[in-house]
């Protein structure tokens, strides 16, 4: 247990020459998102795998995982607009919904769901 580590990816804005004050929000570090240096030990469990096919050919997949940090470890400042990099899982996973910060003297932890789309 607690075999995985993760790093937080703060969303950034991809520059848009036609919209200089805006741009698309991205979780891609190559396009402006910022990977935070701190690593957190956690447990990552699969929650959902959905495959959509069109005419017998897989069009895309959606996979979700539940992430629980070690007791006594909190990921402060993690928001639903952020992402995470989990060792052993390809790509940046988007945080889905609210991040739970469960306060307890000995078993407090952060808990949240992440998702990846492919295709």
MDAnalysis code that builds the backbone (N, CA, C; Angstrom):
import MDAnalysis as mda
import numpy as np

u = mda.Universe.empty(357, n_residues=119, atom_resindex=np.repeat(np.arange(119), 3), trajectory=True)
u.add_TopologyAttr("name", ["N", "CA", "C"] * 119)
u.add_TopologyAttr("resid", np.arange(1, 120))
u.add_TopologyAttr("resname", ["UNK", "UNK", "UNK", "UNK", "UNK", "UNK", "UNK", "UNK", "UNK", "UNK", "UNK", "UNK", "UNK", "UNK", "UNK", "UNK", "UNK", "UNK", "UNK", "UNK", "UNK", "UNK", "UNK", "UNK", "UNK", "UNK", "UNK", "UNK", "UNK", "UNK", "UNK", "UNK", "UNK", "UNK", "UNK", "UNK", "UNK", "UNK", "UNK", "UNK", "UNK", "UNK", "UNK", "UNK", "UNK", "UNK", "UNK", "UNK", "UNK", "UNK", "UNK", "UNK", "UNK", "UNK", "UNK", "UNK", "UNK", "UNK", "UNK", "UNK", "UNK", "UNK", "UNK", "UNK", "UNK", "UNK", "UNK", "UNK", "UNK", "UNK", "UNK", "UNK", "UNK", "UNK", "UNK", "UNK", "UNK", "UNK", "UNK", "UNK", "UNK", "UNK", "UNK", "UNK", "UNK", "UNK", "UNK", "UNK", "UNK", "UNK", "UNK", "UNK", "UNK", "UNK", "UNK", "UNK", "UNK", "UNK", "UNK", "UNK", "UNK", "UNK", "UNK", "UNK", "UNK", "UNK", "UNK", "UNK", "UNK", "UNK", "UNK", "UNK", "UNK", "UNK", "UNK", "UNK", "UNK", "UNK", "UNK"])
u.atoms.positions = np.array([
    [0.843, -1.183, 0.000],
    [0.000, 0.000, 0.000],
    [0.886, 1.244, 0.000],
    [0.389, 2.342, -0.491],
    [1.110, 3.615, -0.640],
    [2.296, 3.444, -1.582],
    [2.135, 2.606, -2.603],
    [3.228, 2.295, -3.523],
    [3.384, 3.312, -4.646],
    [2.393, 4.152, -4.864],
    [2.455, 5.124, -5.965],
    [2.892, 6.490, -5.455],
    [3.490, 7.264, -6.346],
    [3.781, 8.665, -6.036],
    [3.159, 9.531, -7.118],
    [2.817, 10.745, -6.728],
    [2.230, 11.664, -7.708],
    [2.798, 13.052, -7.532],
    [2.692, 13.832, -8.598],
    [3.036, 15.253, -8.584],
    [1.848, 16.025, -9.126],
    [1.625, 17.207, -8.593],
    [0.514, 18.060, -9.010],
    [0.914, 18.843, -10.253],
    [-0.025, 18.975, -11.184],
    [0.160, 19.785, -12.390],
    [-0.836, 20.938, -12.319],
    [-0.330, 22.151, -12.188],
    [-1.182, 23.338, -12.142],
    [-1.521, 23.767, -13.566],
    [-2.794, 23.980, -13.805],
    [-3.263, 24.367, -15.140],
    [-2.615, 25.677, -15.578],
    [-2.342, 25.773, -16.865],
    [-1.780, 26.987, -17.444],
    [-2.623, 27.437, -18.621],
    [-2.235, 28.540, -19.218],
    [-2.938, 29.038, -20.407],
    [-2.029, 28.912, -21.609],
    [-2.568, 28.303, -22.646],
    [-1.837, 28.170, -23.902],
    [-1.965, 29.485, -24.656],
    [-0.845, 30.098, -25.049],
    [-0.918, 31.379, -25.755],
    [-1.741, 31.272, -27.040],
    [-2.528, 32.307, -27.292],
    [-3.354, 32.370, -28.502],
    [-3.108, 33.717, -29.161],
    [-2.475, 33.749, -30.345],
    [-2.160, 35.023, -30.988],
    [-3.405, 35.830, -31.349],
    [-4.551, 35.175, -31.468],
    [-5.783, 35.872, -31.820],
    [-6.564, 36.329, -30.593],
    [-6.123, 35.902, -29.429],
    [-6.787, 36.265, -28.182],
    [-5.697, 36.503, -27.131],
    [-4.969, 37.621, -27.238],
    [-3.792, 37.834, -26.398],
    [-4.071, 37.863, -24.897],
    [-5.280, 38.219, -24.477],
    [-5.591, 38.260, -23.048],
    [-6.168, 36.943, -22.538],
    [-6.280, 35.974, -23.405],
    [-6.880, 34.700, -23.003],
    [-6.056, 33.535, -23.482],
    [-6.711, 32.620, -24.077],
    [-6.073, 31.392, -24.519],
    [-6.730, 30.214, -23.842],
    [-6.497, 29.052, -24.396],
    [-7.101, 27.844, -23.845],
    [-6.386, 27.400, -22.580],
    [-7.147, 26.914, -21.610],
    [-6.563, 26.334, -20.408],
    [-6.034, 24.953, -20.769],
    [-4.827, 24.647, -20.287],
    [-4.197, 23.374, -20.616],
    [-3.587, 22.724, -19.381],
    [-3.563, 21.397, -19.385],
    [-2.848, 20.626, -18.370],
    [-1.578, 20.005, -18.952],
    [-1.239, 20.380, -20.176],
    [-0.062, 19.851, -20.858],
    [1.163, 20.679, -20.464],
    [2.150, 20.077, -19.780],
    [3.342, 20.834, -19.393],
    [4.090, 21.434, -20.578],
    [3.998, 20.824, -21.749],
    [4.678, 21.351, -22.930],
    [3.989, 22.596, -23.473],
    [2.786, 22.889, -23.001],
    [2.020, 24.028, -23.513],
    [1.693, 25.070, -22.445],
    [2.350, 25.014, -21.296],
    [2.168, 26.069, -20.317],
    [1.745, 25.641, -18.928],
    [1.363, 24.381, -18.733],
    [1.022, 23.915, -17.386],
    [2.309, 23.750, -16.580],
    [2.200, 23.889, -15.265],
    [3.378, 23.843, -14.401],
    [3.346, 22.583, -13.534],
    [4.401, 21.766, -13.622],
    [4.517, 20.566, -12.794],
    [5.204, 20.962, -11.493],
    [4.518, 20.751, -10.380],
    [5.059, 21.109, -9.075],
    [6.097, 20.058, -8.654],
    [7.149, 20.468, -7.945],
    [8.244, 19.535, -7.639],
    [7.939, 18.517, -6.534],
    [7.047, 18.843, -5.613],
    [6.808, 17.956, -4.469],
    [6.116, 16.663, -4.897],
    [6.578, 15.551, -4.322],
    [5.982, 14.234, -4.591],
    [5.198, 13.781, -3.360],
    [4.067, 13.124, -3.620],
    [3.206, 12.620, -2.551],
    [3.036, 11.116, -2.712],
    [3.192, 10.367, -1.627],
    [2.925, 8.931, -1.669],
    [1.430, 8.720, -1.511],
    [0.903, 7.787, -2.293],
    [-0.544, 7.600, -2.291],
    [-0.919, 6.195, -2.747],
    [-2.186, 5.879, -2.594],
    [-2.782, 4.652, -3.113],
    [-3.693, 5.051, -4.265],
    [-3.576, 4.373, -5.395],
    [-4.370, 4.685, -6.583],
    [-5.119, 3.416, -6.991],
    [-6.453, 3.490, -7.007],
    [-7.285, 2.333, -7.334],
    [-8.190, 2.656, -8.517],
    [-8.332, 1.735, -9.477],
    [-9.239, 1.983, -10.600],
    [-10.686, 2.025, -10.137],
    [-11.453, 2.930, -10.740],
    [-12.859, 3.095, -10.394],
    [-13.747, 2.766, -11.583],
    [-13.321, 3.181, -12.787],
    [-14.196, 3.060, -13.948],
    [-13.365, 2.940, -15.221],
    [-13.842, 2.109, -16.151],
    [-13.281, 2.036, -17.494],
    [-14.445, 1.935, -18.460],
    [-14.572, 2.936, -19.327],
    [-15.655, 2.976, -20.309],
    [-15.032, 3.032, -21.693],
    [-15.478, 2.151, -22.573],
    [-15.027, 2.153, -23.965],
    [-16.217, 2.465, -24.855],
    [-16.018, 3.355, -25.800],
    [-17.064, 3.698, -26.762],
    [-16.605, 3.214, -28.128],
    [-17.485, 2.491, -28.807],
    [-17.095, 2.019, -30.133],
    [-18.110, 2.465, -31.173],
    [-17.595, 2.666, -32.343],
    [-18.432, 3.032, -33.481],
    [-18.221, 2.013, -34.587],
    [-19.232, 1.220, -34.864],
    [-19.114, 0.215, -35.911],
    [-18.117, -0.881, -35.592],
    [-17.983, -1.233, -34.311],
    [-17.074, -2.301, -33.928],
    [-15.637, -1.870, -33.728],
    [-15.350, -0.589, -33.885],
    [-13.994, -0.066, -33.698],
    [-13.993, 0.844, -32.480],
    [-13.040, 0.616, -31.571],
    [-12.971, 1.443, -30.366],
    [-12.627, 2.876, -30.747],
    [-13.491, 3.803, -30.354],
    [-13.320, 5.216, -30.682],
    [-12.544, 5.931, -29.583],
    [-12.943, 5.740, -28.334],
    [-12.225, 6.351, -27.221],
    [-12.470, 5.563, -25.937],
    [-11.613, 5.827, -24.951],
    [-11.787, 5.234, -23.628],
    [-11.749, 6.335, -22.582],
    [-12.434, 6.080, -21.486],
    [-12.412, 6.976, -20.325],
    [-12.122, 6.102, -19.112],
    [-11.051, 6.423, -18.405],
    [-10.652, 5.655, -17.235],
    [-10.575, 6.595, -16.039],
    [-11.086, 6.138, -14.893],
    [-11.048, 6.932, -13.661],
    [-10.368, 6.131, -12.556],
    [-9.674, 6.853, -11.684],
    [-9.020, 6.258, -10.526],
    [-9.362, 7.067, -9.280],
    [-9.369, 6.407, -8.126],
    [-9.530, 7.070, -6.835],
    [-8.144, 7.169, -6.223],
    [-7.783, 8.365, -5.762],
    [-6.464, 8.609, -5.176],
    [-6.647, 8.946, -3.699],
    [-5.899, 8.256, -2.845],
    [-5.937, 8.491, -1.400],
    [-4.497, 8.656, -0.935],
    [-4.195, 9.779, -0.292],
    [-2.833, 10.004, 0.196],
    [-2.616, 9.253, 1.510],
    [-1.356, 9.117, 1.879],
    [-1.010, 8.454, 3.141],
    [-1.623, 9.208, 4.317],
    [-1.946, 8.513, 5.406],
    [-2.436, 9.205, 6.601],
    [-1.439, 10.274, 7.050],
    [-1.967, 11.438, 7.370],
    [-1.139, 12.558, 7.790],
    [-0.600, 13.393, 6.646],
    [-0.887, 13.011, 5.415],
    [-0.391, 13.726, 4.236],
    [-1.550, 14.426, 3.531],
    [-1.422, 15.723, 3.355],
    [-2.448, 16.512, 2.678],
    [-1.830, 17.200, 1.465],
    [-2.574, 17.251, 0.368],
    [-2.137, 17.995, -0.812],
    [-2.863, 19.332, -0.765],
    [-2.211, 20.314, -0.200],
    [-2.806, 21.643, -0.049],
    [-2.859, 22.346, -1.399],
    [-3.945, 23.033, -1.663],
    [-4.059, 23.837, -2.871],
    [-4.445, 23.077, -4.124],
    [-4.718, 21.776, -4.027],
    [-5.148, 21.012, -5.197],
    [-6.592, 21.368, -5.510],
    [-6.858, 21.719, -6.764],
    [-8.188, 22.169, -7.199],
    [-8.715, 21.268, -8.309],
    [-10.007, 21.384, -8.566],
    [-10.641, 20.608, -9.638],
    [-10.113, 21.005, -11.014],
    [-9.494, 22.162, -11.138],
    [-8.938, 22.602, -12.429],
    [-7.521, 22.079, -12.659],
    [-6.947, 21.390, -11.669],
    [-5.578, 20.894, -11.767],
    [-5.548, 19.465, -12.296],
    [-4.352, 18.968, -12.468],
    [-4.139, 17.590, -12.868],
    [-3.050, 16.982, -12.009],
    [-2.792, 15.697, -12.208],
    [-1.716, 15.024, -11.491],
    [-0.980, 14.087, -12.443],
    [0.300, 13.900, -12.171],
    [1.113, 12.887, -12.840],
    [1.327, 11.770, -11.830],
    [0.870, 10.570, -12.147],
    [1.018, 9.421, -11.256],
    [2.035, 8.475, -11.875],
    [3.053, 8.117, -11.107],
    [4.054, 7.174, -11.602],
    [3.367, 5.875, -12.000],
    [3.667, 5.385, -13.208],
    [3.098, 4.142, -13.692],
    [1.842, 4.299, -14.529],
    [1.276, 5.513, -14.601],
    [0.100, 5.774, -15.435],
    [0.489, 6.860, -16.431],
    [0.287, 6.606, -17.705],
    [0.697, 7.542, -18.752],
    [-0.159, 8.794, -18.768],
    [0.487, 9.933, -18.969],
    [-0.206, 11.197, -19.192],
    [-0.650, 11.905, -17.928],
    [-1.096, 13.140, -18.127],
    [-1.628, 13.950, -17.033],
    [-3.086, 13.554, -16.828],
    [-3.439, 13.266, -15.591],
    [-4.808, 12.895, -15.240],
    [-5.511, 14.119, -14.680],
    [-6.717, 14.393, -15.162],
    [-7.445, 15.567, -14.681],
    [-8.174, 15.240, -13.385],
    [-8.153, 16.187, -12.444],
    [-8.892, 16.041, -11.193],
    [-10.361, 16.278, -11.490],
    [-11.214, 15.383, -10.990],
    [-12.650, 15.454, -11.245],
    [-13.362, 15.791, -9.939],
    [-14.112, 16.875, -9.927],
    [-14.882, 17.237, -8.735],
    [-14.021, 17.833, -7.636],
    [-14.588, 17.854, -6.452],
    [-13.916, 18.465, -5.303],
    [-12.860, 17.531, -4.717],
    [-11.869, 18.137, -4.090],
    [-10.815, 17.387, -3.408],
    [-11.175, 17.326, -1.930],
    [-11.271, 16.122, -1.395],
    [-11.597, 15.956, 0.027],
    [-10.346, 16.046, 0.880],
    [-10.395, 16.893, 1.890],
    [-9.315, 17.006, 2.871],
    [-9.895, 16.512, 4.194],
    [-9.663, 15.262, 4.515],
    [-10.281, 14.625, 5.671],
    [-9.398, 14.820, 6.892],
    [-9.845, 15.674, 7.796],
    [-9.084, 16.015, 8.999],
    [-9.308, 14.961, 10.084],
    [-8.218, 14.464, 10.649],
    [-8.270, 13.509, 11.747],
    [-6.894, 13.516, 12.402],
    [-6.814, 13.375, 13.730],
    [-5.509, 13.448, 14.391],
    [-4.487, 12.410, 13.911],
    [-4.941, 11.210, 13.536],
    [-3.988, 10.178, 13.119],
    [-4.212, 9.659, 11.702],
    [-5.418, 9.814, 11.158],
    [-5.730, 9.234, 9.852],
    [-6.132, 10.265, 8.798],
    [-5.877, 11.541, 9.038],
    [-6.241, 12.575, 8.074],
    [-5.515, 12.379, 6.752],
    [-6.193, 12.731, 5.652],
    [-5.606, 12.533, 4.330],
    [-6.381, 13.330, 3.289],
    [-5.839, 13.384, 2.071],
    [-6.536, 13.949, 0.910],
    [-7.087, 12.792, 0.089],
    [-8.256, 13.024, -0.528],
    [-8.898, 11.986, -1.330],
    [-9.619, 12.641, -2.499],
    [-9.421, 12.093, -3.713],
    [-10.034, 12.687, -4.898],
    [-10.053, 11.678, -6.039],
    [-10.777, 12.029, -7.101],
    [-10.893, 11.188, -8.289],
    [-10.179, 11.867, -9.448],
    [-9.503, 11.072, -10.268],
    [-8.846, 11.579, -11.477],
    [-9.357, 10.787, -12.676],
    [-9.228, 11.393, -13.860],
    [-9.765, 10.774, -15.075],
    [-8.826, 11.030, -16.250],
    [-8.817, 10.063, -17.191],
    [-8.048, 10.204, -18.427],
    [-8.933, 9.795, -19.603],
    [-8.933, 10.625, -20.640],
    [-9.611, 10.319, -21.911],
    [-8.553, 9.940, -22.924],
    [-8.825, 8.932, -23.736],
    [-7.937, 8.586, -24.840],
    [-8.774, 8.328, -26.075],
    [-8.309, 8.853, -27.186],
    [-9.007, 8.633, -28.448],
    [-9.820, 9.812, -28.893],
])
